[in-house]
Amino acid sequence: MQLPMEDTVNEQDRSYERALFIGGGNVGALTVQSRSLHALQTSSMLRKLAGSCALISVAFCFYSGFSQKSALPATAVTEKVADRVVLFDFNNMDARYAVCFNNKTFYTELSGSHSMLYGQRSQEINPYMCQFRCTITPRCEHFSFWSDGGCHLTSYTSYPNPYTGPEDKGVIAGPRSCSSVVPEEPGPTLELEPAFGLPPLIAKEAEGCGGLHPSYDLRWKAEGRTFFDDWQFLTRSETHGAEYYLNKTDAFQAGVVYASDHGAIVRVGDQIMPFKRRSVMLHSAQAWRPDRGFVLAMKYRHLPYGAGIWPAFWLMNSDYLWPRGGELDILEFANDEGNKVSFHTSQNCSLNRRKLEECMKNREGVDSDVKAACYTNYTSNELGCWSQQIRRTGKWFAENPGVIATAWDASGVSVFHIPEAEIPIDLRSDMPSPNSWSKWLIAFLPFDAASCIDIAKPQEIVLNIALCGDWAGGAWWKSHEARSTGFVPPYCIPGNVKEPATDCCTIFMSHPTSEKYLKTRAYFDIEYIKVFEPTETEASSLSAGTYRNDGEPLEEPCVPCGTSRWIPNEQPGGGNVCCPGCGDGIFSMTDNGTLECPATA
């Protein structure tokens, strides 16, 4: 089908106003009728122009909700194009864009002021460049490209249902990167990196106060003499503390970690240098997908606790700079402060307050403190979200061994403490049914389906013991347990964590009197850590990310380089210089409209 159209030609600036027809179930190469001789280019000439990175026409991609046999609504798209026009066959477009563009989940109304990123709106020549602007803009999560050339950037994926407002004409929209979208069948299978190639986690509401999956099967475990075989030992500390994280070889030699038939010991060791003690930070070598759902269970006999001791058992994604990939703190406490289950993300996700209050009411010992907004930015005192929950101190956990279990799926997170004498038969037989564990629930974080989209990527398990530092040292004076050590003014300065020679907590950790204190308190005694996935799914674990590998953070990926951002070109002529690792030249545009760097030497 063809759409008759008027082309107005301004001979001075040689710009064309074109209406492009998009429609039909089997869309072929776009046909343009024009009254201008300048627009009557042969297809061979147009293909020659495709190599230039100047301009490219609006591309239509199949909306993922339709099959090939479905009729797509005809949509008129108007675009202002400068002095050259490039056409290409929509049928041969990269499959990622076929799913990713024209995705109504990401539409925002034309004004969009309530969800716009800093009210940001600009003019762009095509949807690729609009998406590219989103890719290089901090906190941008999706774009909408409108028929008037308006490029709207939004900081969160606004509508849970397709937008069908009166301005819904000619809009193309999608996430900040098409590499985060996997095409539905039919279509080629893409070979993408873990995390980067996965679909977004879109929150769903489960029935009642449970999760989406009734049963799970064992897929991974760390136990016995092989406990430490599938872990990374990371050595970078970021909390200004008195810990010195060892690599795997040194940790075994120093006796900081130990495995036997009965399980594993992870503990704080002796001093390695002034104001530093040996410790470890373990990251699992595998990661699991919250969008698919999984249960993590740790059976323990003892947990670290006490003055200046800051243990943590948590989940995070290492493929993206924190907190974009999501972080869930399961067990984290310091001094004599109670544990707080919390979630952190760079998205504007909120907890479902209605469901939260419904499911946590009438429970004994519940702390009523709630923060529903999960967006995290410590510099602006945005600390993530947590629910009203049962908060216990580290000493309580150490004296009450059992299982700490976490069920995480697209509906939210549930955390349980199951006393050793009450471990249910389903968990003992490695076929857990967490929806039946309500009596042991200590924290429940139900995600709001309207706002929580793409909030977390595959999660790896983290286990570490920090000392002093920002939390345990910073809160020293407020802790009765810490003050009872006798390391108080005028002998030292509490909370002076960046000056270890004067900080009360750090001095205590370096004093001979702390040796016995730490040996009897600062250790994990773990029988096993296991991961279960829904019975109805196949195993979906991935290799853990590289954000903290070797202590060096990974740059945010760009599109399509995959190693760091595109860099604006400051030289005459503008454009964008390719990101490091993709060559030093100016990017070019491929036939199907993707940005491409020169091959790396």
N, C-alpha and C positions, 0 to 999 in steps of 0.2 A: 504494500500500500504506500501511497505517496500523499504528502500534504502540500497543497498549493500554498505558496507563500510569496510575500513581497520582500524583496531585498532593497534596502535603501543604501546607496553608495555615496559616500562623501569623498570626492576626488582629492580633497586636500589631505585628509588624514588616512584615506584609503581604508576605512573601517567598514565592516559590514554588519548589518543587523540581520540575523538569520533565525528563522524558526525551524527547529529540527523535529521531525516526527519520530516518535518512539511508540511502537505498538505491535500487536500481533503475537501469536504464540511462537512462531519461528521467524525471528527477526534477522533479515539478511543485511548486506551492506547498506548503509544509509544512502539515500538518493536525495540530492539537493537540486531543486529547480531555482534558477536565478536569472534575472534579467540583466545581470552584469557580466560583461565579457571576462572581467577579472576573476569571477567565480567559476567560469566554465573551464576548469582545469581537467586534464586527463588523469585517469587513475594512476598511470605510471609517474606522472609529474608529482602527484600528491604523495605517492610512496617515497619519492626522493626527498620530499620535504619532511617526512616522518622522522628522519634521523636528526633533524635540528631540534634543539631543546627550546625553540621559541614558543610554540603554541600547539595546542591539541584540542580537538573538539570535545564537546560534552559526550560522555560515554554512558550508554545505558547498560545496566546489568540486570539479570533476572532477579526479581525479588524472591528470597529463599522460600517464602511460603507457597509459591506456585510450582507446579510440575511443568515439564516441557509441553504437555498437551493442554495446559490451562491457557485461557485467553487473558492476556494482560490488558488493563485499561489503557487506552490511548492517552498519551500525555504530551503536551506541547512544551518544549523547552526553548527559551529564547536566550541567545548568547551573543555578546559583542566580541568580535574577533578582530585582531589588528590586521596587519598587511599580508598575512599568509594563513591559509586554511589547510588543515590536515584531517583527512578522513581515514577511518579504518573499519574493518569488518567487526561488528559487535559479536558475531558468533565465535570469533577466534580470540576473544578477550581472555586474559588470565582468569582461571576459575576462582581465585581468591576474590577478585573484584566483582565477579558475577554474583557472589553471595553477599558480599560486604557492602556494595553500593546499593542505593535505592532500598535500604532497609528501614522500614517505617518505625521500627522500634526506636530509632535514633532521631526521628523527626522532632523538631521544635517549632513552635509557631513563629511566624515571621517577625513579630515584635520580640518575643522570647525574652523579655527583660528579666523575668524572674529566674530564669535558668541560664542566662548568658554568662559567659566567663568575663568578669569585669566589664560587662556591657560591650564586649568586643564584637565589632562588625566591620568587615572590610570588603573591598571589591577584588575578586579574583577572576581569572580568565576561564577556569574550568574546575570541575570538582577535584581533580587530582591535586591541583595547587592549593585548593581550600583544605583538603585533608592534610597536605604537607604542612600548611601553616599550623594546623592543630598539632601535628607531630612535634613541631619544634617549640610549641608554646607550653610552658609549665602549667600543669593542672588541667589542661584541655583533655577532655575524654571523648568528645564526639563533635562532628561538624554537620552543618546543613548548608548546602549550596543551592541558592534560589535562582529562579528564572531571570531575575534582574541582575544577576552577577553577584548578589550579596552572599558573603561567606560568614556564617554565624558559628562561633565557637562556644561550646558550653562546657561547664566544669563538671557536670554529671549527666548521666544518661537519663533523660528526664521522664519519659512516659512509659509505663509498663505495658500499655496497649497502643496500637497504631494511632497516630494522630490523624484525624479526619476533618480538620477545621476547614473553613472557607478558603483559606489561602493555599490549600494543598494542591498546587499546580506546578509542575515542572521542578519540584524539589528533588534533590539527590542528597542522601545523607548516609552516614556510617560512623564507625568508631575511628579513633585516632590512627589506627594502623590496621590495614587489611590482613597483615600477617597474623593477627590474633583471631582470625576467623577461618574455620575449616569448612570447605564446601560440602554441601549435602549431596547425596547421590541423586541423579547421575553426575559424574564429573571425575576428573583425575584425582588421585590421592597425592597430597602434597607432602614432600619431605621437609618438615619444619623442625626447628629446635624445640626441645621440651619447653613448656610454659608459653613461649612465643606463639606456637602454632595451635593452641587450644582455644576452644570457644569460651566466651565469658561465663562466669558464674552468675546466673540470674536467679535471684532469690525466689523461693516458692513457699507457700504456707502449708505446713503439715496439719493433719487433723489432730485435734486434741493438743496435748502437751508433749508429744513425742517427736520423732523424726520421720523421714520419708520412707525408710527401709525397715522391714520387719525383722530381717535376720542377716547375719554376716558370716563370712568364712575367713579362716586364717590365711594371710598372704605373706607375712614377713614376721620374723622374730629374732630377738637377740637374747640368748640365754646360755647358761653353762660355760664351758671353756672357750667356746667360739663367740662369746658375747660381743667382743670388740672388733670382730672381723669386718663388719659392714658399716664402719664409721670413719669419718674424717676427723682428725685432731687439728683444730685451728688454733693459731697462736696469737692472734691479734686481740688485744683488750681495748675496749672503747669507753670504759666507765670510770677512768681515773682512779682505779682501785689498787689494792696491795697484792693482787693476784698476778702470777706470771704463768701464762698458759704454755704448756709443754707440747712438743710433737709426740707422736705415738711411741717412738723408740725411747725417748727420754722419759716419758711418763711411766713406761713399764720398768725401766731401770731404776727410777726414783721411788717406785712402789706407790705412786699416786693412783694407779689403776691396777686391778688384780682380778683375774677370772678363775673360777673353780667350777666343779660340778654343781655347786649350790647357787651360782650366780656371780655377780660382779660387785666389786667395791670401787667407788670413785671418791677420792678424798683430797683434802688439802695437805700438802707436804711441808717440808721445812723451808727455811729461808734459802734463797738462791743468790740474793744480793740485798743490800740495804733497802728496807721497806718493801720487799717483794717476797712472796711465798709461792711455792710451786702449786699449780692447780691445772685443770684441764677444761677445755670447751669442746664437746663432742657434737658433731653434726652427722646425722644419718646420711649414708651415701645414696639413699633412695628418697624419693618424695612422692606424696600421694595427693590425689585431686579432690578438693572439697566439693566441686561440682558433681562428681560421681558419688561422693560419700565415703567415709571411712570411720573406723573406731580405733582409737589408740588406747592401749591399756598398759600400765606399769604396776607390777606387783612388787612392793617394797617391804623391807623389814625395818629400815631406818632412813630418815631424811635429815639433812644438815639443818642446824638451827643455832641461834645464839648471837651474842654481841658481835657486831661487825661482819657477820656471816650472811651472805646474800646468794642463796641457791636459786636455780631456775630450771624448770622443765617446761619447754615451750615449743611452739611450731612457727616456722617462718618460711618465706620464699626467698631464694637467693638469686633468682634470675634478674630481678629488678632492684633498683636502689630502694632501700627501705623508706617508707612503709608501703610502697605501691603494690607489692605482691601479697601483702597481708601478713599480720603476725597475731598469734593467739597465745596469750600467757595463761598457762594452766596452773602451774605452781610457781609462785614467785613471792618471796617475803624476805624481810631483813630485820635484824635485831629481834624484838618481840612483837613486831607488827603483824597483823593477820594477813593471810593470803587473799589476793584479789584476782579473780579470773577476769581478763580484759581482752579486748580485740582492737587492733589498730589497722588502719588502711588510709590510703591517700584519696579514696573516693568519699563522696558525700552520702554515706550509708547511715541509716538510723535503725535502732532497735524498734520492734513492734511493741509499744507500751501496753496496748490493750492485752495482748497475749501474755506479755511479761507479768503483768499484775494478776491476770487470771491464773497463771500456772504456778506462781510463787507465793500466793496468799495462803494463810493458815499453816505455814511451816514454822517450826520452832527455830529460834536462833538466827532468823534472817536479818541481815543488816539492810536497812531501808535505802541506803545510798544508791542512786541510779544516775548514770549519765548515758543518754540515748544516742548521742551523735558520735559516730565511730571515726570521723575524720581526725587525723593525727598530725599535729605540727607543734613540737615542743617549744619552738621559739615564740609562738603566739599562745602558749599555755593551752593548747588543744590536745588532750591526753588520751584520746580514744574513748571507747564505750565500755561500760560494765553494767551489770544488772544488780538488783537487790539479791543478795546471796548469803550463804552461810560461810562466814569467814573464820578460819582457824589459824592459830599461830603455828610456826614451825615445830615448836616443842610438842604441841598437841598431835600433829601428824606423826612425829617421831615416836610418840608413845602409843599411837594407835595404828599399827601396821595393817596393810591391806592392799587394795587396788585403787589407784587413781585412773579413771577411765574417761575418755572424751569421745563423744559421738558428734561428728561434724558433717553436715550435708547442706544442700542448697536452702534448706529452711532455717538453719541456725546451728547453734552449738549447745550441747548439754554436757556438763561435767559432773561426775559422780565420785564419791568416796565410799567404797564398799569394804567394811571391816573384814579382816581375814576369816573370821569364823562364819561370815555370812555370804561368802562368794557363791553365787548361784551356779547351778549345774550347767546352764547354757554357756557360761564363761569358762568354767572348768573344762568343758568338752570342746573348747575353741569354736563354738557356734553362738556367739553372743546375740541377744535380742534386747538391745538397750531400751526399747519402748516399754519393757517390763521392769525397769529399774527405778521407777519413780521414787520409791522410799529412800533411795540413796542419793538423790539429786541434791547437789550443793550450789549449782549455778546454771542458769538457763539464759541464753542469748538468742532470742528469735529475731531473724532479720525481717525488716520491712520490705515486702515484695515490690513496693513502688519506687524505692530509692536504692536498694542494694543490688547493683549490677556490676559485674566484673570487679568484685571486691577482693578476690584472692586467687592466687595461682597455686600450683602444686607445692605442698608443704613438707619440709623436712623436719625431723625431730632434733631438738637441741637440748643438751644437758650440760650444765656448767655450775661451778661454784666460784662466785666472785667474792672479794673481800673489801670491806670499807667502800670507798668510792662515792659516787654521786648519791646513792640512796643510803646504804648502810652507814657510811661516814657522814653524809649530809644530815641525817636524822639522829645522829649520836646523842645529842643533848636531850632530845625528846623521849629517849628510850630509857626506861627504868633499868632494864637488863644491862644496857651499855654503861650507864652511870654507876652501876653497882660494881664495875670492874675497878673503880678508883682512878681511872684515867680521865680526869676532869680538870678544868681550870683551877689554879693557875699553872698547873703542870703542863698543860697543852691547850690547844685551841680547837674546840669541837666544830666539825663541819668544814675545816680548812683543807679540803681534800686535794687541792692542787699544790699544796705545800706540805709534802709528806713528813718532813722533819718536825713540823709543829702540829700536825693533825692528830687529835686524840686517838681516833680509831687506828690509824696507821702505826702510831707509836705502840699501842697495845699489841698489835699483830707482830711487832718486831721484838717485843719484850719476852724474856724467858718464861715469865709466868703464863703466857698464852699457850705454851706447848701442850700441856696436859689438857687445857680447856678445849683446844681445837681437836686433839686426838679423840676425845670422847663425844664430840658434837658435830664436827665439820666433815661429815661423810654420808654418801649414799650407800645403802646395802640393798641391792636390787636382785630379785629372783628372775624376772624377765621383763622385757618390753616387747609387746606384740602389736601388729597392725592387722586389722580385719577390713575386708571390703564387702559390699552388698552381695548376697548370694546370687542374685540374678545377673551380675556383671562379671566380665572377665577381668583378670588382674590388670591394673592400670598404673603401676608404679613407674616412675621415671627416674633417671639419674638426677641427683640433686644439682642445684645451680652452682654458680661460680662467684657470686657476689663477694663472699668472704674467703674464697680459696686463697691460700698463701697470704692472707691478711690484706689483700688489695681489692678495693671495690671495683665492680664492673661498671663501665659507663652505661648510661641508658641507651638502649638500641635505637637506631634510626631506621628509616625505611628507604632503601632496602639494605643498607650496609650491614646492620646487625651488630656493630661493635661500638659505635658512639654516635653522637648527633651530627647532623649536617651543620656546617658552619657558614654563616652569611659571608659572602665575598665582599670585602671592603675595597677591593680594587675597582678602577673605572670599568663600567659595564655591568656592575652588580652581579646578580645571579647567586649561586651557592657553590661553595667549594666542597668537594667530597669529604666525607668524614675520614679520620685516620683509619688506616687499614684498607681503604678502598681506593687508594691512589690520590694524587694531588691535583688532578684536573678538574675542570668544571663538569658538572653532571650533564648527561644527555637524556633524551626521551626515546624510549623504545617504541616499536610499532604499535604495541598494545597499550601504550600510555603510561608505562611505569617509569619511574626515575631510575637511572642506572649510573654507577660510577665506572670509570675505566678499570680494567683488570689490574689487580695488584701484582707487582713484579715479584 
